[in-house]
Amino acid sequence: MLTPAFLIAALVAPAAPPDPVQADYEADVVIYGATSGGIAAAVQVRRMDQSVLLIEPSSHLGGLTTGGLGATDIGNKAAIGGISREFYTAVGEHYAHRENWNYQKPEQYDSRRGEVKLDPENPEPFWTFEPHVAMNIYEKWLQEVGVEPMMESPLDRGEGGVTMKDGRIVQIRLKDGSTVRGDVFIDATYEGDLMAAAGVSYHVGREAESVYGESYNGVRPALNYKNHRFVKPVDPYVTPGDPSSGVLPQVRSEPLPPSGSGDDGVQAYCFRLCATDVASNRIPWPKPEGYDESLYELLFRNFEAGDLRKPWNPVMMPNRKTDSNNNHAVSTDWIGQNHDYPEASDEERAEIVAAHENYQKGLMWSLANHPRVPAEVRNYFSQWGLPKDEFEATGGWPPQLYIREARRMIGQRVMTQADCLSEDVAEDPVGLAAYTMDSHNVWRYIDENGHVQNEGDVQQGGFPPYPIGYGSIVPKKEQATNLLVPVAMSASHIAYGSIRMEPVFMVLGQSAATAAVMAAEKDIPVQDVDYAALRERLLADGQILEWTGGGWRRAERVASKSLDGVVADDEDATFTGEWDRSVSIGPFVDRGYRAVEWDGNGEPPSATFTLKVPQEGQYVLRVGAPPHTNRTRSAFITVDDGTQRETAGTAIDQTAEGGEGAWRTLDGITVKPGSTVTVRLEAGRKGYTIADAVWLAPVGD
């Protein structure tokens, strides 16, 4: 059972006053939240010839898909069908026209997420895009199906904002006093506001590992060794070395709860910045009003401690723009500053969003201008800025904060880690999820050495797409019978981290809308919709409900001491460039492997392994790297034994297995008994380069 401190359940459902005589607005299906999932739902309702109202509390349409998140996160894109795939095909159709490439030629665009196909008559899905392209597609869709969204129409979340009768939502009241009635309601907000106001149970924060038996849920400082952490010692106190001076902003002064315990912390939010390095289209990073230098003291100290990594992850979009995300120790995620957001009032949320904007603007300005930032880093960030032709109403700044997680419904079924790993399989799938179990950091704390550290980052993958059950988008029947929740859906923290991707929200929005229409037509609870009929319609509309593309490779560890011969692990190697640790995909040797994504600029990152060849016996040289479709096809390997230098080809393809699974024998490479062999791996472009281990294996092993 969930502990009462973290379980937020409706003990008393909203009161049921007499039926209103007439509402200001009525429709068969009412959708609250014009996110990507809400828009997909609205389109599907109209395609099923029912009336729909699409209500958005803010002035922004499309959520994160139009708000800067153009680097589509999904994992295996073959798992995406239906309206969601239609969207990415429409993106592909746009970029298939050469005239839509304004700041570069399509041949110059380099992305590991897919090739540009210049054939507008036969467009294919394209997975990276500029924000305005997404907005144009959504606006065109809504116009085609005759839906005019009600913008800036927030729900009255106070008493009487939702009228319930006999377990059904009768009507909702908006803040302007207008009332809305529908046969079925869909909550497509990131926050789950309608769900909460209707008295449906939900959870905020991380469940303890004991709640659902999840090894990756709860407080997890021990898992925080892969990414987005401090790699140099940084003092957390206002006066370095003096705890009595207090801690710096954003650092937790209390000890962390025990590992595996639950808490009310929420993974960090940020704005997904669309940046450009095209001078004619670039707005310099603005210095926010009331700039507070103390907010960036950790950033400055981290640089001064020797961490010279550039703290962002700019994934290139077409036309020399980026979708820029958090990266490394101090970056765009404002860790620990969003925990009140899920339950905050609209006014309090606006203050939290404004504070995040102020912090992130100040961060980017500091990186480009502050004298305590190394000159090389300042010069780099000075070449970037906000695009003039995106988000013009807000000066190039994204209008949508990335609400990675807020409330999560506790519905008929709770998706958990076991679902992600296919240890438990939903028998009523309404879509597939395919991304790594991913959580951003939750806290900054002081570790046992008296240094600041980040906690909460979890990235565990290596599994195939898996089904999302219908029971996870409907409430418990005793709580609400005419509500579906495809975005703030029913999942544990760690499972939600895998499901919470924009393509999946569109998939679930379409499925929720299909079920809503079926329930409305038969006047039955959404929990009683005939799954066989629902499944038939979903498949007819192009949804993908089962994965048949192959099994999965559990991220298994292979002990180096179990391998005959001589092994040099990545822990023994020397590196140039910015490599991250990972354990996402196996098999790998010992504790994990290193990964780097090189953009082709400057010298390629490298990993160098050194091995001593035994005096007796015959050996072959093998390089280990767990293969995956997101790997490079052009890693370059050289071998030097002190007397000769040999190459193993100019294009080692790490997307495919070698003759020995994750091991690849370097054909034509000879090693001399008693020699010292140096193996150098250079990163390739377009995908991740993996450095795991090098193995001198006895011939015949």
FILUMDREN-25834 format. One record per residue (C-alpha): x, y negated, z. Coordinates in steps of 0.05 Angstrom, whole numbers, plus 32768, in hexadecimal, padded with zeros to 4 digits. Each point is the difference from the previous one (the first is absolute). Example, Ala and Ser with C-alpha at 12.3 -4.5 7.8 and 13.67 -1.06 7.14 Angstrom:
<nodes>
80F6:805A:809C
801B:7FBB:7FF3
</nodes>
This chain:
<nodes>
8000:8000:8000
8016:7FB9:7FF4
8012:7FD8:803E
7FCC:7FCB:8011
8033:7FC8:7FFA
8007:800E:7FB6
7FBB:801B:7FED
7FD1:7FC9:7FEC
7FBB:801F:7FFB
7FBC:7FE2:8000
7FDF:8012:8041
7FC4:7FD6:7FEE
7FEC:7FF7:7FB7
7FEA:7FBB:7FE8
7FB9:7FF1:8016
7FC6:800E:7FD0
7FD3:7FC3:7FFC
7FC1:8003:7FD6
800A:800B:7FB5
800E:7FBE:7FDE
7FC9:7FED:7FD1
802F:7FEC:7FC7
804B:7FF9:7FF8
8023:7FCB:7FD8
8024:8035:7FD6
7FEE:8048:7FF2
801F:8039:7FD7
8001:804B:7FFC
8049:8000:8018
8022:7FC8:8027
804C:7FFF:7FFF
8025:7FD6:8034
8047:7FF2:7FEA
8016:7FF0:7FB8
8042:8025:8008
8017:802F:7FC9
7FD5:8036:8020
7FC4:7FD2:8004
8006:7FEB:7FB7
8005:8049:7FE9
7FC2:8010:8029
7FD9:7FC6:7FE2
8011:8015:7FB9
7FEC:8048:800F
7FBC:7FEC:801E
7FF0:7FD8:7FC1
8016:8039:7FD3
7FCD:802A:8025
7FCA:7FCC:7FF0
7FF4:7FE9:8048
8002:7FB9:801B
803B:7FEA:8029
8017:7FC5:802A
804B:7FF5:8007
8010:7FD3:803B
8045:7FE6:8010
800F:7FDB:8041
803B:7FD9:7FE3
800D:7FD8:7FC1
802D:8036:7FE3
7FE7:8037:7FD2
8024:8043:7FF9
8026:8008:8040
8049:8013:7FFA
7FFA:8018:7FB8
7FF7:7FB8:7FEA
8027:7FE5:803C
8047:8012:7FEC
8003:804B:8007
8011:8010:7FB8
8030:803A:800D
7FCD:8037:8004
800C:802E:803B
7FE2:8045:7FF6
8036:8036:7FFC
7FE5:802D:7FC9
7FD8:7FD6:7FCF
7FE1:803D:7FE0
7FD4:8003:803E
7FDC:7FC0:7FED
7FC0:8004:7FD7
7FBE:7FDD:7FF4
7FF9:7FB5:8004
8044:7FFB:8022
8022:801E:7FC3
7FD6:7FD3:7FD3
801E:7FC5:8024
8048:8015:7FF4
7FEF:8011:7FB8
7FE4:7FB9:7FF8
8043:7FE7:801B
8023:802A:7FCC
7FD3:7FE4:7FC9
8013:7FB9:8015
804A:800C:7FFE
7FFA:8027:7FBF
7FF8:7FBC:7FDE
8044:7FE1:7FF3
7FE3:7FBA:8006
7FF3:800C:804B
804B:8003:800D
8010:7FB7:800C
8042:8000:8026
8020:8040:7FE6
7FF9:8031:7FC8
7FDE:8042:8011
8040:8024:7FED
8024:7FDA:8037
7FD1:8017:8036
801E:8037:802A
7FD5:8025:8033
8003:8045:801D
7FB4:7FFE:8005
7FF6:800A:7FB6
8011:7FEC:7FB9
7FDC:7FCA:7FD8
7FD7:801C:7FC6
7FF4:7FCB:7FCB
7FC2:8020:7FE3
7FC1:7FD9:8014
7FD4:8030:7FD8
8016:803B:802C
8012:7FE1:8043
801D:802A:8038
7FFF:7FF1:804B
8035:7FCE:8015
8010:7FFA:8049
8021:7FBC:8009
7FDD:7FBE:7FF3
7FFC:7FB6:800E
7FCA:7FE9:8031
7FD9:7FD7:7FCD
7FFB:803D:7FD2
7FDD:8028:8037
7FD2:7FC5:800E
7FEC:7FF9:7FB7
7FF0:804B:7FFC
7FD4:7FFE:803E
7FDC:7FC1:7FEC
7FF2:801D:7FBB
7FE6:8040:801D
7FD0:7FDD:802F
7FE7:7FD3:7FC8
7FF5:803C:7FD3
7FD4:8024:8033
7FDC:7FC1:8015
801B:7FF8:8047
800D:7FBB:801B
8024:8008:8043
7FE9:7FD6:803B
8042:7FDF:8014
8010:7FDF:8043
7FC5:8024:8020
801A:801E:8041
7FD5:802E:802B
7FE6:7FE4:8041
8025:802F:802E
7FDC:7FE7:803D
7FC1:801A:8022
7FC9:800D:7FCD
802F:7FFD:7FC5
7FEC:8048:7FEF
7FB9:8018:8009
7FFA:804B:800D
7FC2:802B:8003
7FFE:804C:800A
8049:8005:7FEF
7FFB:7FD8:7FC0
801A:7FBB:7FEF
7FC2:7FD9:7FEF
8021:7FBE:7FF0
803E:7FD7:800D
8006:7FB5:800E
8036:7FD6:7FE2
8020:7FC6:8024
7FD9:7FCD:7FD7
7FC1:801F:801C
7FEA:8024:7FC1
7FE8:8048:8007
800F:803C:7FD3
7FDA:8041:7FFB
8012:8040:7FDC
7FF0:804A:7FFE
8049:8013:800A
803B:7FD6:8017
804A:8009:7FF0
8036:7FE0:802B
803B:7FF5:7FD1
8026:7FCF:802C
8047:800F:8019
7FE8:7FEF:8046
7FC1:802B:8005
7FD7:7FC5:8018
7FBB:8019:7FEA
800F:8045:801B
8013:7FE4:8044
7FC4:7FD0:8003
7FD2:803B:7FF1
8019:8025:803E
8029:8035:7FDD
803A:801E:8027
8046:7FED:7FEB
8048:7FFE:8017
8035:7FC9:8002
8049:8011:8008
8026:8042:8001
7FE2:803F:801E
802C:8029:802E
801E:803D:7FDF
7FD5:802C:802D
7FBE:7FE5:7FE4
8004:8023:7FBD
8040:8027:8009
802A:7FD2:7FD3
804B:7FFF:8005
8006:7FBD:7FDC
7FCB:7FD8:8025
8007:7FD6:803E
803D:7FD9:8017
803B:801B:7FD8
8043:7FDE:800E
8025:8041:7FEF
7FE4:8000:7FB9
8019:7FBA:7FF5
8043:8010:7FDF
7FEE:7FFC:7FB6
7FEE:7FB9:7FEB
7FEF:7FBB:8019
802B:8002:803E
803A:7FDC:801E
8042:8020:7FEB
802C:7FCE:8026
7FFC:7FEF:804B
7FD6:7FC1:8009
7FF5:7FE0:8044
7FB5:7FF6:8011
8007:7FC9:8034
7FF8:7FB5:7FF8
8045:7FF7:801E
8029:803B:7FE6
8012:8030:8038
7FD2:7FDF:8033
7FBE:8025:800C
7FEA:7FCA:8030
7FFB:7FCF:7FC5
7FC6:8028:7FE3
7FF8:8025:7FBF
7FFF:7FE2:7FBA
7FBD:7FF7:7FDC
7FE3:8041:7FE5
8026:802D:8030
7FD9:802A:8032
801B:7FF7:8047
7FDE:803E:801D
801C:8046:7FF3
7FDE:8029:7FCB
7FCC:8033:8016
8018:8049:7FFE
800D:801E:7FBC
7FC0:801E:7FE3
7FD1:7FD8:802B
7FC9:7FD5:7FE3
7FFC:7FB5:8002
7FD8:7FC6:7FE4
8037:7FE7:7FD3
7FF2:7FF4:7FB6
8033:8008:7FC9
801B:7FBE:7FE7
7FE0:7FD4:7FCB
8020:7FD4:7FCB
7FF0:7FDC:7FC0
8015:8026:7FC1
8025:7FC7:7FDF
7FFD:7FF7:7FB5
8043:7FDE:7FF2
8024:7FEC:7FC0
8046:7FEF:7FEB
7FEA:7FDC:7FC1
8016:7FB8:800D
7FC9:7FE0:7FD5
7FCA:8027:8026
801E:7FFC:8045
7FE9:7FD8:803D
8038:7FFC:8035
7FF1:8022:8041
7FD8:7FCE:8029
8016:7FED:8046
7FC2:8007:802C
7FE6:7FC7:8028
8019:8005:8047
8038:8030:7FED
8018:8023:8040
8048:8016:7FFB
7FFA:802D:803D
7FD3:8030:7FDA
803C:8013:7FD5
8035:8007:8036
7FFE:804C:7FF8
800B:7FF7:7FB5
803C:7FD3:800C
801F:802D:8035
7FF6:803D:7FD4
8027:7FDF:7FC8
8036:7FE9:8031
8005:8048:801A
8014:8016:7FBA
7FC0:8019:7FE1
8005:7FDD:7FBC
7FC7:8026:7FDF
7FCE:7FD5:7FDB
7FC1:8007:802A
7FC9:800B:7FCE
7FEC:8034:7FCC
7FEF:7FDC:7FBE
7FE2:8032:7FD0
7FFF:7FE2:7FBA
7FBE:7FF2:7FDF
7FF9:7FEC:7FB7
8015:7FB9:7FEC
8039:7FFB:8032
7FD3:8001:803D
8002:802C:803E
7FD5:8023:8032
802D:7FF4:803C
7FF8:8029:803F
8022:8007:8043
8045:801E:8005
8036:800B:8035
8004:7FE5:8047
7FE2:7FBA:7FFD
7FD5:7FF4:7FC3
7FBA:7FEC:7FE9
7FDB:802D:8033
7FF2:7FD6:803E
8007:8039:8030
7FD4:8000:803E
7FDA:7FC1:7FEF
7FC0:801E:7FE3
7FE8:802E:8038
7FC4:7FD4:8011
7FE9:7FF9:7FB8
7FD0:803C:7FFA
7FD3:7FEA:8039
800A:7FB5:7FF9
7FC8:7FCF:7FED
8001:7FE1:7FBB
801E:7FC1:801C
8036:8026:8026
8010:8029:7FC2
8008:7FC0:7FD7
8033:7FE9:8033
8026:8042:7FFD
8001:7FFE:7FB4
8018:7FB8:8001
8037:8012:8031
8017:803A:7FD3
8001:7FD0:7FC5
8029:7FCE:8027
8031:8035:8017
800A:801E:7FBB
8007:7FBC:7FDE
8034:7FED:8034
8024:8043:7FF5
8007:7FF6:7FB5
8015:7FB7:8009
8034:8015:8033
801C:8036:7FD3
800A:7FCD:7FC9
8016:7FC4:8029
8015:800B:8048
804B:7FF8:800E
8002:803D:802E
7FEB:802C:7FC5
803E:8018:7FDA
800E:7FD8:7FC1
7FFA:803D:7FD3
7FBA:800E:801C
7FEC:7FB7:7FFB
8017:7FFC:7FB8
7FD9:803F:7FEF
7FBE:7FE9:801E
8007:7FBB:7FE3
7FF9:801F:7FBB
7FBA:8017:8013
7FC0:7FDC:8010
7FB4:8001:7FFA
7FE2:8003:7FB9
7FDC:7FC3:7FE6
7FCF:802B:7FD9
7FE8:802C:8039
7FD3:7FEC:803B
7FFC:7FB9:7FE7
7FCC:7FEC:8034
8031:8011:8038
8040:7FE7:7FE1
8018:8044:7FEA
7FF6:801F:8044
7FD6:8041:8003
7FBC:7FF3:8020
7FFA:8046:801D
8026:8019:803D
8012:8049:7FFB
7FD2:801F:8034
8022:8044:7FFF
7FD4:801B:8037
7FCC:7FE5:8030
7FC4:8028:8019
7FF9:8048:7FEA
7FBD:8021:8004
7FF6:8040:8028
7FD1:8022:7FD0
7FE4:8045:7FF3
8047:8016:7FEE
8041:7FE1:8015
8038:8008:7FCE
8041:8012:8024
8048:8014:7FF4
7FE7:8047:7FF5
7FD9:7FE9:7FC3
803D:7FDD:7FE3
8029:8040:8008
7FC7:802C:7FE4
7FFD:8025:8042
7FB7:7FEB:8002
7FDB:7FF8:7FBE
7FBF:7FD9:7FF8
7FCA:8028:7FDC
7FD9:7FC3:7FEA
8034:7FD6:7FDB
7FED:7FBC:7FE4
8047:7FEE:7FE9
8049:800F:800A
8037:7FDD:8027
8048:8008:7FEA
802D:7FD0:8026
8032:800C:8037
7FE8:7FFB:8048
8017:7FB8:8007
7FFE:7FD0:803A
8024:7FBE:8007
801E:7FEB:8041
7FD4:7FEF:803B
802F:7FE4:8036
8043:7FE0:800A
801E:8017:8042
8041:8003:8027
8023:8043:7FFA
802A:8024:8034
803E:7FDA:7FE9
7FE0:7FBC:800C
7FF8:7FF2:7FB6
7FC1:7FF0:7FD8
7FE1:8037:7FD7
7FC1:800C:7FD6
7FCF:8037:800E
7FC7:801F:7FD9
801D:800B:7FBB
7FEC:8045:7FE7
8009:801A:7FB9
7FF3:804A:7FFA
7FF0:801E:7FBC
8010:803A:7FD4
7FB9:801A:7FFA
7FD2:8003:7FC3
7FBE:7FDA:7FF8
7FCA:8018:8030
7FB4:7FF8:8005
7FDD:7FCA:8028
7FBF:801B:801D
7FBC:7FDF:7FF7
7FF7:8005:804C
8039:7FCD:8008
7FD9:7FC8:7FDD
7FBE:800A:8026
7FF2:7FF1:8049
7FE6:8033:8031
7FB6:800A:7FF1
7FE9:7FEA:8044
8021:7FBC:7FF6
7FED:7FE9:7FBA
7FDD:8024:7FC8
8003:7FCE:7FC8
8048:7FE8:8004
803F:8016:7FDB
8047:7FE9:8010
8033:800E:7FC9
8037:7FCF:8016
8001:7FFF:804D
7FF1:804A:7FFA
8007:8037:8033
8049:8014:8009
8035:8002:8035
8036:7FCB:7FFD
8033:802D:7FDE
7FCF:801D:7FCD
7FE4:7FBB:7FF0
8047:7FEC:7FF0
7FFE:8031:7FC6
7FB9:7FF1:7FE9
8000:7FB3:8005
8016:7FF1:7FB9
7FDA:7FD2:7FD1
7FF6:8035:7FC9
7FE2:802F:8034
7FD2:7FC9:801B
7FE4:7FF9:7FB9
7FF7:804B:7FFC
7FDC:8002:8043
7FD7:7FC2:7FEF
7FE5:8022:7FC2
7FF0:8040:8026
7FDE:7FDA:8038
7FD6:7FDA:7FCD
7FEB:8040:7FDE
7FEA:801E:8042
7FDD:7FC0:8013
7FD6:8000:7FC1
7FEE:804A:800A
7FEC:7FF2:8048
7FD7:7FC3:7FEC
7FDC:8024:7FC8
7FEA:8038:802E
7FF8:7FD6:803F
802C:802E:8028
803A:7FF5:8030
8044:7FFB:7FDF
8015:803B:802A
7FCB:802B:7FDC
8015:7FF1:7FB9
8006:8043:7FDA
804B:8008:7FF8
7FF9:802D:7FC3
7FD9:7FCA:7FDC
8030:7FCA:8017
803B:8029:7FE8
7FE0:800B:7FBC
7FF5:7FB6:7FF6
8046:7FED:8018
8021:8031:7FD0
7FD3:7FE7:7FC7
8019:7FBA:800F
8049:8014:7FFC
8011:8007:8049
8037:8033:8012
7FEC:802B:803C
8034:8038:8000
804A:8002:7FF5
8018:8035:7FCF
8042:7FE2:7FEE
802C:802D:802B
8012:800F:8047
8029:7FD8:8030
8044:8004:801D
8001:7FF8:804A
8038:7FD2:8017
802A:803A:801A
8045:7FF9:801D
803A:802C:7FED
8037:8004:8033
8044:7FF4:7FE0
801F:8035:802D
7FD1:8034:7FE0
8021:7FF5:7FBB
803E:8028:7FEF
803B:7FD7:7FE7
800C:7FB7:800E
7FCA:7FCB:8007
8005:7FB4:8004
7FBE:7FE1:8017
7FEA:7FB9:7FF5
8014:7FF2:8049
8048:800E:7FEA
7FFD:7FD5:7FC1
8014:7FB7:7FF6
7FCF:7FD1:7FDD
7FFF:7FBF:7FDA
7FBF:7FDA:7FF8
7FC1:8004:8029
7FEB:8049:8009
7FC6:8013:802C
7FFA:8040:8029
7FC5:802E:7FEF
7FE1:8042:8013
7FC3:7FFB:7FD3
800D:8038:7FCE
8025:8041:800A
8025:802C:8003
803B:7FD7:8018
803F:800D:8028
8002:7FF2:804B
7FDE:7FBF:8016
7FEA:7FE4:7FBD
801C:7FDC:7FC4
800D:7FBA:7FE5
7FD8:7FDD:7FCA
800B:7FC0:7FD9
7FDA:7FDD:7FC9
802F:7FD8:7FD4
7FE6:7FC8:7FD4
803B:8002:7FD0
801F:7FBF:8018
8048:8000:8018
8027:803E:8011
7FD7:803F:800A
7FFB:8019:8047
802A:803E:800C
800A:803B:8030
8044:8022:8006
8009:8045:801E
8043:8021:8010
800B:804B:8007
803D:802C:800B
8001:803D:7FD2
8014:8040:8024
8041:8021:7FEB
7FDF:8042:7FEE
7FC3:8012:7FD8
7FDB:7FE2:7FC5
7FCE:7FC8:8009
7FCE:7FD8:7FD8
7FED:7FB9:8010
7FB7:7FF2:800E
7FDE:7FBD:800E
7FC0:8000:802A
7FC5:7FD0:7FF4
7FB7:8014:800B
7FDE:7FF1:7FBD
7FC2:7FD5:7FF7
7FDE:7FDA:7FC9
8015:7FBD:8020
804A:8010:7FF8
8031:7FE5:7FCD
8011:8026:7FC1
8045:7FE0:7FFA
802B:800B:803D
804A:8003:7FEE
8031:802F:8022
804C:8002:7FFD
802E:8033:8021
8049:7FF3:8011
802F:8033:801E
803D:7FD2:8000
801C:801A:7FBF
7FC5:7FF9:7FD1
7FBF:7FDB:7FFD
7FC4:8021:7FDF
7FB9:7FE9:7FF3
7FC1:802A:8007
7FDC:7FDE:7FC7
7FE5:7FBA:7FFD
7FB8:8010:8012
7FF2:802D:803B
7FB4:8007:8001
7FE9:8000:8049
7FB6:8006:7FED
8009:804A:7FEE
8019:803C:8026
8044:801C:7FEE
800C:8049:7FF8
8001:8009:804B
7FC4:7FD6:8017
801A:7FC1:8022
8048:8014:7FF0
8020:7FF2:7FBD
8040:8023:7FEC
8030:7FD1:7FDC
800E:8029:7FC1
8045:7FFA:7FE4
801E:7FE4:8040
803A:8028:801B
801E:7FFB:8046
8046:8015:8012
800D:8029:803F
801D:7FD5:8038
7FEF:7FBE:7FDE
7FD8:7FC7:801E
7FC5:7FEF:7FD4
7FDD:7FBD:7FFE
7FBA:7FFE:7FE3
7FE3:7FBB:7FF0
7FB7:7FF7:7FF1
7FEB:7FBE:7FDF
7FB7:7FEA:8001
7FD8:8001:7FC0
7FC9:7FD0:7FEC
7FB4:800A:7FFF
7FF3:8028:803E
8020:8014:8041
8046:801E:8000
8008:8035:8036
8040:8013:8025
7FF8:803C:802D
803C:802F:8000
8038:801E:7FD7
800E:804B:8007
803C:8029:7FEC
7FDA:8041:7FF8
8024:8043:7FF8
7FF8:801C:7FB9
7FC4:802F:8000
7FDE:7FE1:803D
</nodes>
